[in-house]
Amino acid sequence: MGTLTLGCAHNVPNTKPKTVALTWHPQVQPSGVLVGGWRVYRAGSCTPPGQLTASTAPTVTSVAQTKVKSGTYMYWVTALSVKGVESVPSNCQTVIVP
């Protein structure tokens, strides 16, 4: 399905509870592949599997995770085809929540 790049991941330190905002920038889809949605994962390391924290529609390329406890988290995104095939993970983005 091509490569996904997790373009931006950051915490919003002045919010209570803590919020992590994530945005990703998918590349052009290969011919004949239709993205049916996105999955966002979080873990303590960049090694899948992680915890599925969000699923979005194909037109939604950002999420906000609320009520995030202090700590260091790694996030990545996968694409899900309309046939249910999941892509390889995007790059891993480290987020430190104070």
N, C-alpha and C positions, 0 to 999 in steps of 0.2 A: 504494500500500500504506500510505499514511499517513506521518507523520513519525516518525523515530527520534531519540531524544535519548541521546547518550553521557553518562550521568549522572556518571560518576566515572572519573577516570584518574589514577593516581599511581604513583610508584615506591616501592619498599620499600628505602630506602638502607642498612639494616643487614644485608641479605642478600648473600651471595657465592655464586654470581655474582649480578649485579643482576637484579631481577625487576620487571616492570611489571604491575600488576593493573588490569584494565579491567572495568567493569560498565556495562551499558546498561539503559534503562528504556523498553521499547516502549509506544507508545500502543495504544489499542484498535484492533483490526484492522477495516478496512472490511468490510461485509457481503459474504460470498461469497469473501473472500480468506483462504486458509490459508497460514500461514508454515511453510515446510518446513525452515528453518534460518537461520543467521546467518553472515555473513562479516565478519572483522575485517581491516582494511587498515592499513598503516603506510607513511609516506613522509617525506621531508625538508621537504615543504610540504603545504598543505591542498588541493592540486590533484590529483584523480585523473588517471591511474590510480596506484595505489600497489601495494605488495607485499602479496599475500594472506598473512597470518600465521596465521590460524586460521579454521576452519569449525566451527560447533557445531550441535547439535540444536536444534529450536525451543523446547525447555524450558530450555535453558542460556543465561543472559544475562550471563555473566562468563567471563573467561579470565585466565590468568597467563602472561605471556611471560617465559621465563627466559633466562639467558645474554645479556642485552641489554648491548651495549657502551655506554660513556659517549657522550653526545651529546644532541641535541634531536630529538625525533620527533613526528610528527603521526599520530594514530590516528582512524579513523572506522569505522562499522559499516553494513552493508547487510542488509536482509532478503532472503531468497530464498523465493519462493513454491513451493508443491508442484509447480507447472508449470515451474519453472526460471526465472521472471522475477525479475530483481534490482531492488530498489528504488533510489531515489536515496540518496546517502550521508547519514548522520546528520550532526550538527554535528561539527566537527573539534576534537579535544582535543590540546593540546600537552603533552608530557611531557618534562621535562629529567632525564636520568639523569647523576648526578655521576660 
